[in-house]
Amino acid sequence: MVQLATVFSLSSLFVLATGTPLIKRDMATIQADITNISSLLVTWDNDVNAFSGTTDGANAIHADSVALESAFQTATTDTQATTNFTTDMNALLVLGQMENSSTILVGGLTQIAEKSANFTSINGTATILSDLSSLGAAATGFIAAISDIITDPEVVAQATQLETTWSAAFGDAISDIQTGL
């Protein structure tokens, strides 16, 4: 009996240690995650555009950033628990959904950079830089996870381009805030 309990304990530990998800996800889950991300991006973008240098405005952007980061992390986990896309159309559909959100994300990052003086005036520079750094890692991590389940090299190239665009947009915003541009 003790040996059996030990075997089960070791088996459980092995499964946890390997990080293998026990529940597989599907394309519908990924699409639902993207829909959630898109909705959160709109809220984030609206708060960024409305930001006029107040603490309340900065707190709203921070809360939105935290929610977005969490949504990207959930989407990444769900994507990693998904088998490879069975068709190129599935991959293109998911990438299309992400590309639709790309202009909102890049536009919001541009607005944040342009409002860097407003963050400085309320001592919010460190917070926004931290938010952008962690949000950028989560967002590009999600695109990388999508790339990992795409089988067509041409479609992988499209995902890589989207990841590069997002990474550059986050990098530019962070750099502009750090230099006060």
C-alpha positions as a Python dict, from the first residue, in 0.01 Angstrom:
ca = {
    (1, 'M'): (0, 0, 0),
    (2, 'V'): (283, 241, 86),
    (3, 'Q'): (458, 153, -240),
    (4, 'L'): (141, 224, -438),
    (5, 'A'): (102, 562, -268),
    (6, 'T'): (465, 641, -346),
    (7, 'V'): (416, 551, -712),
    (8, 'F'): (111, 778, -736),
    (9, 'S'): (293, 1060, -560),
    (10, 'L'): (593, 1030, -790),
    (11, 'S'): (366, 1011, -1096),
    (12, 'S'): (185, 1326, -989),
    (13, 'L'): (513, 1502, -924),
    (14, 'F'): (642, 1401, -1267),
    (15, 'V'): (333, 1535, -1442),
    (16, 'L'): (357, 1864, -1254),
    (17, 'A'): (730, 1892, -1313),
    (18, 'T'): (703, 1841, -1687),
    (19, 'G'): (451, 2121, -1715),
    (20, 'T'): (240, 1916, -1951),
    (21, 'P'): (-112, 2051, -1945),
    (22, 'L'): (-365, 1792, -1843),
    (23, 'I'): (-649, 1967, -2025),
    (24, 'K'): (-612, 2023, -2397),
    (25, 'R'): (-749, 2345, -2542),
    (26, 'D'): (-886, 2405, -2890),
    (27, 'M'): (-912, 2679, -3146),
    (28, 'A'): (-1241, 2805, -3002),
    (29, 'T'): (-1064, 2866, -2669),
    (30, 'I'): (-786, 3061, -2839),
    (31, 'Q'): (-1040, 3267, -3032),
    (32, 'A'): (-1229, 3341, -2710),
    (33, 'D'): (-901, 3450, -2551),
    (34, 'I'): (-832, 3682, -2845),
    (35, 'T'): (-1182, 3828, -2821),
    (36, 'N'): (-1119, 3899, -2453),
    (37, 'I'): (-781, 4055, -2532),
    (38, 'S'): (-937, 4271, -2803),
    (39, 'S'): (-1201, 4399, -2562),
    (40, 'L'): (-940, 4476, -2297),
    (41, 'L'): (-723, 4650, -2558),
    (42, 'V'): (-1009, 4883, -2647),
    (43, 'T'): (-1056, 4974, -2280),
    (44, 'W'): (-681, 5024, -2237),
    (45, 'D'): (-660, 5237, -2552),
    (46, 'N'): (-955, 5452, -2444),
    (47, 'D'): (-791, 5515, -2107),
    (48, 'V'): (-457, 5591, -2273),
    (49, 'N'): (-620, 5839, -2512),
    (50, 'A'): (-810, 6006, -2226),
    (51, 'F'): (-500, 6031, -2003),
    (52, 'S'): (-425, 6393, -1921),
    (53, 'G'): (-170, 6358, -1645),
    (54, 'T'): (-390, 6271, -1349),
    (55, 'T'): (-320, 6002, -1095),
    (56, 'D'): (-664, 5852, -1156),
    (57, 'G'): (-590, 5828, -1527),
    (58, 'A'): (-254, 5665, -1463),
    (59, 'N'): (-416, 5420, -1221),
    (60, 'A'): (-675, 5328, -1486),
    (61, 'I'): (-400, 5260, -1741),
    (62, 'H'): (-210, 5055, -1484),
    (63, 'A'): (-519, 4846, -1399),
    (64, 'D'): (-588, 4796, -1770),
    (65, 'S'): (-227, 4690, -1829),
    (66, 'V'): (-242, 4436, -1548),
    (67, 'A'): (-568, 4293, -1684),
    (68, 'L'): (-424, 4276, -2036),
    (69, 'E'): (-107, 4108, -1917),
    (70, 'S'): (-315, 3847, -1737),
    (71, 'A'): (-530, 3791, -2048),
    (72, 'F'): (-219, 3747, -2265),
    (73, 'Q'): (-74, 3501, -2013),
    (74, 'T'): (-398, 3302, -2008),
    (75, 'A'): (-405, 3300, -2388),
    (76, 'T'): (-44, 3184, -2397),
    (77, 'T'): (-118, 2900, -2155),
    (78, 'D'): (-424, 2798, -2355),
    (79, 'T'): (-230, 2814, -2681),
    (80, 'Q'): (50, 2602, -2539),
    (81, 'A'): (-212, 2345, -2439),
    (82, 'T'): (-341, 2327, -2797),
    (83, 'T'): (-226, 2085, -3060),
    (84, 'N'): (-90, 2224, -3386),
    (85, 'F'): (-343, 2389, -3611),
    (86, 'T'): (-485, 2132, -3850),
    (87, 'T'): (-516, 2376, -4140),
    (88, 'D'): (-346, 2692, -4254),
    (89, 'M'): (-687, 2859, -4250),
    (90, 'N'): (-708, 2811, -3872),
    (91, 'A'): (-371, 2979, -3829),
    (92, 'L'): (-461, 3261, -4067),
    (93, 'L'): (-792, 3317, -3890),
    (94, 'V'): (-623, 3351, -3550),
    (95, 'L'): (-350, 3576, -3691),
    (96, 'G'): (-616, 3788, -3860),
    (97, 'Q'): (-789, 3839, -3527),
    (98, 'M'): (-460, 3947, -3370),
    (99, 'E'): (-374, 4177, -3660),
    (100, 'N'): (-711, 4349, -3617),
    (101, 'S'): (-602, 4441, -3264),
    (102, 'S'): (-254, 4542, -3371),
    (103, 'T'): (-345, 4896, -3477),
    (104, 'I'): (-513, 4957, -3141),
    (105, 'L'): (-209, 4829, -2952),
    (106, 'V'): (48, 5019, -3158),
    (107, 'G'): (-164, 5336, -3149),
    (108, 'G'): (-196, 5313, -2771),
    (109, 'L'): (177, 5266, -2731),
    (110, 'T'): (240, 5570, -2950),
    (111, 'Q'): (0, 5774, -2734),
    (112, 'I'): (173, 5661, -2415),
    (113, 'A'): (510, 5768, -2554),
    (114, 'E'): (368, 6105, -2660),
    (115, 'K'): (229, 6155, -2310),
    (116, 'S'): (551, 6068, -2129),
    (117, 'A'): (570, 6419, -1978),
    (118, 'N'): (229, 6359, -1820),
    (119, 'F'): (358, 6043, -1652),
    (120, 'T'): (669, 6227, -1537),
    (121, 'S'): (462, 6509, -1386),
    (122, 'I'): (283, 6266, -1152),
    (123, 'N'): (589, 6049, -1082),
    (124, 'G'): (434, 5766, -1284),
    (125, 'T'): (723, 5696, -1518),
    (126, 'A'): (855, 5392, -1331),
    (127, 'T'): (509, 5235, -1316),
    (128, 'I'): (430, 5283, -1684),
    (129, 'L'): (775, 5153, -1783),
    (130, 'S'): (723, 4845, -1567),
    (131, 'D'): (375, 4794, -1711),
    (132, 'L'): (499, 4826, -2069),
    (133, 'S'): (787, 4588, -2008),
    (134, 'S'): (573, 4312, -1857),
    (135, 'L'): (284, 4372, -2098),
    (136, 'G'): (522, 4360, -2394),
    (137, 'A'): (669, 4030, -2278),
    (138, 'A'): (322, 3882, -2231),
    (139, 'A'): (192, 4007, -2567),
    (140, 'T'): (490, 3890, -2770),
    (141, 'G'): (495, 3565, -2573),
    (142, 'F'): (141, 3499, -2689),
    (143, 'I'): (231, 3558, -3053),
    (144, 'A'): (533, 3327, -3010),
    (145, 'A'): (306, 3058, -2864),
    (146, 'I'): (78, 3091, -3166),
    (147, 'S'): (380, 3057, -3396),
    (148, 'D'): (470, 2734, -3221),
    (149, 'I'): (143, 2565, -3321),
    (150, 'I'): (147, 2679, -3684),
    (151, 'T'): (283, 2421, -3926),
    (152, 'D'): (308, 2617, -4253),
    (153, 'P'): (641, 2806, -4273),
    (154, 'E'): (485, 3094, -4468),
    (155, 'V'): (221, 3144, -4201),
    (156, 'V'): (487, 3118, -3929),
    (157, 'A'): (665, 3404, -4107),
    (158, 'Q'): (348, 3616, -4080),
    (159, 'A'): (326, 3542, -3707),
    (160, 'T'): (693, 3626, -3665),
    (161, 'Q'): (639, 3957, -3844),
    (162, 'L'): (350, 4041, -3610),
    (163, 'E'): (565, 3952, -3309),
    (164, 'T'): (845, 4173, -3446),
    (165, 'T'): (604, 4463, -3500),
    (166, 'W'): (469, 4438, -3147),
    (167, 'S'): (813, 4400, -2993),
    (168, 'A'): (937, 4707, -3181),
    (169, 'A'): (631, 4910, -3078),
    (170, 'F'): (683, 4826, -2711),
    (171, 'G'): (1057, 4892, -2742),
    (172, 'D'): (998, 5229, -2908),
    (173, 'A'): (746, 5337, -2645),
    (174, 'I'): (977, 5235, -2361),
    (175, 'S'): (1274, 5408, -2523),
    (176, 'D'): (1076, 5727, -2589),
    (177, 'I'): (956, 5742, -2228),
    (178, 'Q'): (1305, 5679, -2092),
    (179, 'T'): (1453, 5956, -2305),
    (180, 'G'): (1162, 6194, -2251),
    (181, 'L'): (1067, 6224, -2617),
}
